[in-house]
Amino acid sequence: MDKRLRSSLLRADPDRTKKNETGTGAFPAHDAACMVQSNRSRILPLLRPIRVSVIVLARRARAPEIRLHMTPTSITGGCYCGTVRFQAAQVPLYRTNCHCANCRRAIGAQSVAWITVNRPNFRFEKGSPKKYRTETSAWRTFCDSCGTSLTYERDSRPDEIDITTGSLDHPEAFPPTKDFYPEEKLPWVPLINMIKE
């Protein structure tokens, strides 16, 4: 029998040493089982802190892995036909919804959702989009095969590039948090703060 268990049992009932003395200091198997059962309420509390510690350590060991999945470090997307594919290796700087007439006409929508990342962290992985210089001196790119609008760049922001949220593989993960040019919005299009209210 384990010495620690025998010591616990002796403390619980010292008379057992007299009732079960065999010369070797061992308990009969059936008598020890009865003693464990009768003193279960005394032994279990000693084991609970150990079990709690194991659970806490296990959770701490898994924590970094959980945080890794919750923090996106790569954003992918592409055009409708798949000719052009891109990747952005960072969390967006901004998530906006633009209501300017220029964006609405260029993309053919009532408003346009964008995410913004640093230009060095963005690259086209497949295909080469067509570039178009707008009247506002901005560069817009789109797929030359299917027409999907992809990016927007301005000389006034050389270190940043805007990507159409609708062209992302998972646009649902990047909802807009701010409206741009709300004064130019169509009267039947709500603003983000109006939707939240």
C-alpha positions as YAML, in Angstrom:
chain: A
units: angstrom
residues:
- id: 1
  name: MET
  ca: [0.00, 0.00, 0.00]
- id: 2
  name: ASP
  ca: [1.26, 3.54, -0.79]
- id: 3
  name: LYS
  ca: [2.86, 5.12, 2.30]
- id: 4
  name: ARG
  ca: [1.00, 8.42, 1.88]
- id: 5
  name: LEU
  ca: [-2.38, 6.70, 1.64]
- id: 6
  name: ARG
  ca: [-1.55, 4.50, 4.67]
- id: 7
  name: SER
  ca: [-0.53, 7.61, 6.64]
- id: 8
  name: SER
  ca: [-3.83, 9.35, 5.74]
- id: 9
  name: LEU
  ca: [-5.80, 6.30, 6.82]
- id: 10
  name: LEU
  ca: [-3.92, 6.06, 10.13]
- id: 11
  name: ARG
  ca: [-4.64, 9.70, 10.89]
- id: 12
  name: ALA
  ca: [-8.32, 9.14, 10.13]
- id: 13
  name: ASP
  ca: [-8.54, 6.11, 12.49]
- id: 14
  name: PRO
  ca: [-5.48, 5.49, 14.75]
- id: 15
  name: ASP
  ca: [-7.11, 2.41, 16.31]
- id: 16
  name: ARG
  ca: [-6.68, 0.58, 13.03]
- id: 17
  name: THR
  ca: [-3.05, -0.12, 13.86]
- id: 18
  name: LYS
  ca: [-4.11, -2.15, 16.86]
- id: 19
  name: LYS
  ca: [-6.97, -3.95, 15.12]
- id: 20
  name: ASN
  ca: [-4.89, -4.92, 12.07]
- id: 21
  name: GLU
  ca: [-1.36, -5.31, 13.35]
- id: 22
  name: THR
  ca: [0.35, -8.07, 11.33]
- id: 23
  name: GLY
  ca: [3.99, -7.42, 12.09]
- id: 24
  name: THR
  ca: [4.60, -5.88, 8.64]
- id: 25
  name: GLY
  ca: [2.47, -2.80, 9.17]
- id: 26
  name: ALA
  ca: [0.17, -3.68, 6.20]
- id: 27
  name: PHE
  ca: [-3.62, -3.62, 6.11]
- id: 28
  name: PRO
  ca: [-5.68, -6.50, 4.68]
- id: 29
  name: ALA
  ca: [-6.93, -5.56, 1.21]
- id: 30
  name: HIS
  ca: [-10.64, -5.66, 2.09]
- id: 31
  name: ASP
  ca: [-10.08, -3.62, 5.27]
- id: 32
  name: ALA
  ca: [-8.17, -0.94, 3.37]
- id: 33
  name: ALA
  ca: [-10.97, -0.68, 0.81]
- id: 34
  name: CYS
  ca: [-13.50, -0.16, 3.60]
- id: 35
  name: MET
  ca: [-11.30, 2.52, 5.13]
- id: 36
  name: VAL
  ca: [-10.96, 4.41, 1.82]
- id: 37
  name: GLN
  ca: [-14.72, 4.35, 1.35]
- id: 38
  name: SER
  ca: [-15.44, 5.59, 4.86]
- id: 39
  name: ASN
  ca: [-12.88, 8.41, 4.63]
- id: 40
  name: ARG
  ca: [-13.63, 9.46, 1.07]
- id: 41
  name: SER
  ca: [-14.93, 12.81, 2.21]
- id: 42
  name: ARG
  ca: [-11.56, 13.52, 3.88]
- id: 43
  name: ILE
  ca: [-9.34, 12.42, 0.99]
- id: 44
  name: LEU
  ca: [-11.19, 13.98, -1.98]
- id: 45
  name: PRO
  ca: [-10.74, 17.58, -0.78]
- id: 46
  name: LEU
  ca: [-6.98, 16.96, -0.85]
- id: 47
  name: LEU
  ca: [-7.15, 15.95, -4.51]
- id: 48
  name: ARG
  ca: [-9.37, 18.84, -5.76]
- id: 49
  name: PRO
  ca: [-6.60, 21.52, -5.71]
- id: 50
  name: ILE
  ca: [-4.42, 19.24, -7.84]
- id: 51
  name: ARG
  ca: [-7.22, 18.73, -10.39]
- id: 52
  name: VAL
  ca: [-7.95, 22.47, -10.53]
- id: 53
  name: SER
  ca: [-4.25, 23.24, -11.09]
- id: 54
  name: VAL
  ca: [-4.07, 20.76, -13.97]
- id: 55
  name: ILE
  ca: [-7.14, 22.31, -15.62]
- id: 56
  name: VAL
  ca: [-5.77, 25.86, -15.25]
- id: 57
  name: LEU
  ca: [-2.37, 24.88, -16.70]
- id: 58
  name: ALA
  ca: [-4.06, 23.12, -19.64]
- id: 59
  name: ARG
  ca: [-6.14, 26.21, -20.42]
- id: 60
  name: ARG
  ca: [-3.09, 28.46, -20.26]
- id: 61
  name: ALA
  ca: [-1.23, 26.14, -22.63]
- id: 62
  name: ARG
  ca: [-4.06, 26.37, -25.17]
- id: 63
  name: ALA
  ca: [-4.51, 30.15, -24.88]
- id: 64
  name: PRO
  ca: [-1.83, 31.21, -27.44]
- id: 65
  name: GLU
  ca: [-3.34, 28.91, -30.06]
- id: 66
  name: ILE
  ca: [-6.82, 30.41, -29.52]
- id: 67
  name: ARG
  ca: [-5.50, 33.96, -29.83]
- id: 68
  name: LEU
  ca: [-3.70, 33.03, -33.03]
- id: 69
  name: HIS
  ca: [-6.95, 31.97, -34.70]
- id: 70
  name: MET
  ca: [-8.76, 35.08, -33.48]
- id: 71
  name: THR
  ca: [-6.20, 37.52, -34.90]
- id: 72
  name: PRO
  ca: [-6.24, 37.52, -38.72]
- id: 73
  name: THR
  ca: [-2.82, 38.18, -40.28]
- id: 74
  name: SER
  ca: [-3.69, 37.42, -43.91]
- id: 75
  name: ILE
  ca: [-6.57, 38.67, -46.03]
- id: 76
  name: THR
  ca: [-7.22, 37.13, -49.43]
- id: 77
  name: GLY
  ca: [-9.57, 37.90, -52.27]
- id: 78
  name: GLY
  ca: [-9.94, 38.26, -56.00]
- id: 79
  name: CYS
  ca: [-12.19, 38.99, -58.92]
- id: 80
  name: TYR
  ca: [-15.41, 37.27, -59.94]
- id: 81
  name: CYS
  ca: [-13.86, 35.04, -62.62]
- id: 82
  name: GLY
  ca: [-10.72, 34.16, -60.63]
- id: 83
  name: THR
  ca: [-8.25, 35.66, -63.09]
- id: 84
  name: VAL
  ca: [-6.88, 38.07, -60.48]
- id: 85
  name: ARG
  ca: [-6.04, 37.10, -56.90]
- id: 86
  name: PHE
  ca: [-4.49, 39.21, -54.13]
- id: 87
  name: GLN
  ca: [-3.30, 39.00, -50.54]
- id: 88
  name: ALA
  ca: [-2.90, 41.55, -47.73]
- id: 89
  name: ALA
  ca: [-0.70, 40.47, -44.81]
- id: 90
  name: GLN
  ca: [-2.07, 42.62, -42.01]
- id: 91
  name: VAL
  ca: [-5.17, 43.66, -40.09]
- id: 92
  name: PRO
  ca: [-6.97, 46.54, -41.90]
- id: 93
  name: LEU
  ca: [-6.14, 50.10, -40.88]
- id: 94
  name: TYR
  ca: [-9.68, 51.26, -41.69]
- id: 95
  name: ARG
  ca: [-13.03, 49.72, -42.62]
- id: 96
  name: THR
  ca: [-15.22, 52.29, -44.35]
- id: 97
  name: ASN
  ca: [-18.35, 52.74, -46.42]
- id: 98
  name: CYS
  ca: [-17.97, 55.40, -49.11]
- id: 99
  name: HIS
  ca: [-20.96, 57.33, -50.47]
- id: 100
  name: CYS
  ca: [-19.12, 59.64, -52.89]
- id: 101
  name: ALA
  ca: [-20.52, 59.92, -56.40]
- id: 102
  name: ASN
  ca: [-17.16, 58.95, -57.89]
- id: 103
  name: CYS
  ca: [-17.10, 55.55, -56.16]
- id: 104
  name: ARG
  ca: [-20.77, 54.91, -56.85]
- id: 105
  name: ARG
  ca: [-20.38, 55.54, -60.57]
- id: 106
  name: ALA
  ca: [-17.08, 53.64, -60.90]
- id: 107
  name: ILE
  ca: [-18.39, 50.51, -59.20]
- id: 108
  name: GLY
  ca: [-22.09, 50.75, -59.95]
- id: 109
  name: ALA
  ca: [-23.39, 50.51, -56.41]
- id: 110
  name: GLN
  ca: [-25.35, 52.69, -53.98]
- id: 111
  name: SER
  ca: [-22.24, 52.82, -51.75]
- id: 112
  name: VAL
  ca: [-18.90, 51.03, -51.64]
- id: 113
  name: ALA
  ca: [-17.33, 49.28, -48.65]
- id: 114
  name: TRP
  ca: [-13.53, 49.41, -48.43]
- id: 115
  name: ILE
  ca: [-10.73, 48.17, -46.21]
- id: 116
  name: THR
  ca: [-7.38, 50.00, -46.11]
- id: 117
  name: VAL
  ca: [-3.96, 48.40, -45.60]
- id: 118
  name: ASN
  ca: [-0.34, 49.52, -45.92]
- id: 119
  name: ARG
  ca: [0.84, 49.30, -49.51]
- id: 120
  name: PRO
  ca: [3.99, 47.22, -48.75]
- id: 121
  name: ASN
  ca: [1.78, 44.53, -47.18]
- id: 122
  name: PHE
  ca: [-0.38, 44.10, -50.29]
- id: 123
  name: ARG
  ca: [0.39, 42.16, -53.44]
- id: 124
  name: PHE
  ca: [-1.32, 40.56, -56.42]
- id: 125
  name: GLU
  ca: [-0.66, 36.82, -56.34]
- id: 126
  name: LYS
  ca: [-2.24, 35.91, -59.65]
- id: 127
  name: GLY
  ca: [-2.94, 37.92, -62.80]
- id: 128
  name: SER
  ca: [-2.49, 41.62, -63.44]
- id: 129
  name: PRO
  ca: [-5.49, 43.93, -63.09]
- id: 130
  name: LYS
  ca: [-6.26, 46.77, -65.47]
- id: 131
  name: LYS
  ca: [-5.50, 50.26, -64.10]
- id: 132
  name: TYR
  ca: [-7.65, 53.31, -64.72]
- id: 133
  name: ARG
  ca: [-6.72, 56.93, -63.88]
- id: 134
  name: THR
  ca: [-9.78, 58.81, -62.66]
- id: 135
  name: GLU
  ca: [-10.63, 62.49, -62.98]
- id: 136
  name: THR
  ca: [-9.71, 62.87, -59.30]
- id: 137
  name: SER
  ca: [-6.14, 61.64, -60.08]
- id: 138
  name: ALA
  ca: [-6.69, 58.31, -58.33]
- id: 139
  name: TRP
  ca: [-5.82, 54.87, -59.63]
- id: 140
  name: ARG
  ca: [-8.56, 52.25, -59.71]
- id: 141
  name: THR
  ca: [-7.87, 48.64, -60.66]
- id: 142
  name: PHE
  ca: [-10.28, 46.07, -62.00]
- id: 143
  name: CYS
  ca: [-10.22, 42.68, -63.71]
- id: 144
  name: ASP
  ca: [-9.95, 43.06, -67.47]
- id: 145
  name: SER
  ca: [-11.96, 39.86, -67.96]
- id: 146
  name: CYS
  ca: [-14.97, 40.13, -65.63]
- id: 147
  name: GLY
  ca: [-14.84, 43.81, -64.58]
- id: 148
  name: THR
  ca: [-14.63, 43.33, -60.80]
- id: 149
  name: SER
  ca: [-13.40, 46.50, -59.06]
- id: 150
  name: LEU
  ca: [-10.47, 45.65, -56.81]
- id: 151
  name: THR
  ca: [-8.36, 48.53, -55.45]
- id: 152
  name: TYR
  ca: [-8.08, 52.30, -55.13]
- id: 153
  name: GLU
  ca: [-4.91, 54.40, -54.69]
- id: 154
  name: ARG
  ca: [-4.17, 58.11, -54.43]
- id: 155
  name: ASP
  ca: [-0.90, 60.02, -54.67]
- id: 156
  name: SER
  ca: [-1.80, 61.83, -51.43]
- id: 157
  name: ARG
  ca: [-1.68, 58.46, -49.61]
- id: 158
  name: PRO
  ca: [1.32, 56.69, -51.20]
- id: 159
  name: ASP
  ca: [1.74, 54.21, -48.34]
- id: 160
  name: GLU
  ca: [-1.86, 52.98, -48.34]
- id: 161
  name: ILE
  ca: [-4.16, 51.06, -50.66]
- id: 162
  name: ASP
  ca: [-7.93, 50.58, -50.45]
- id: 163
  name: ILE
  ca: [-9.45, 47.21, -51.32]
- id: 164
  name: THR
  ca: [-13.11, 46.65, -52.12]
- id: 165
  name: THR
  ca: [-14.62, 44.66, -49.26]
- id: 166
  name: GLY
  ca: [-16.89, 42.83, -51.68]
- id: 167
  name: SER
  ca: [-13.88, 41.29, -53.46]
- id: 168
  name: LEU
  ca: [-12.57, 39.65, -50.26]
- id: 169
  name: ASP
  ca: [-12.94, 35.93, -49.70]
- id: 170
  name: HIS
  ca: [-14.57, 36.66, -46.33]
- id: 171
  name: PRO
  ca: [-16.16, 40.13, -46.51]
- id: 172
  name: GLU
  ca: [-18.44, 39.29, -43.58]
- id: 173
  name: ALA
  ca: [-15.40, 39.50, -41.28]
- id: 174
  name: PHE
  ca: [-14.76, 43.17, -42.11]
- id: 175
  name: PRO
  ca: [-17.94, 45.24, -41.63]
- id: 176
  name: PRO
  ca: [-17.53, 49.02, -42.15]
- id: 177
  name: THR
  ca: [-17.20, 51.11, -39.02]
- id: 178
  name: LYS
  ca: [-17.34, 54.59, -40.56]
- id: 179
  name: ASP
  ca: [-19.09, 56.43, -43.43]
- id: 180
  name: PHE
  ca: [-17.11, 58.53, -45.92]
- id: 181
  name: TYR
  ca: [-18.77, 61.46, -47.73]
- id: 182
  name: PRO
  ca: [-22.15, 60.96, -46.03]
- id: 183
  name: GLU
  ca: [-23.27, 64.30, -47.51]
- id: 184
  name: GLU
  ca: [-23.21, 62.66, -50.96]
- id: 185
  name: LYS
  ca: [-25.21, 59.58, -50.04]
- id: 186
  name: LEU
  ca: [-28.40, 58.66, -51.84]
- id: 187
  name: PRO
  ca: [-31.49, 59.59, -49.82]
- id: 188
  name: TRP
  ca: [-32.67, 55.98, -49.49]
- id: 189
  name: VAL
  ca: [-29.32, 54.62, -48.22]
- id: 190
  name: PRO
  ca: [-28.90, 54.56, -44.42]
- id: 191
  name: LEU
  ca: [-25.66, 55.48, -42.67]
- id: 192
  name: ILE
  ca: [-23.85, 53.04, -40.38]
- id: 193
  name: ASN
  ca: [-24.83, 54.89, -37.19]
- id: 194
  name: MET
  ca: [-28.47, 54.87, -38.37]
- id: 195
  name: ILE
  ca: [-28.31, 51.07, -38.82]
- id: 196
  name: LYS
  ca: [-26.82, 50.59, -35.33]
- id: 197
  name: GLU
  ca: [-29.58, 52.66, -33.75]
...
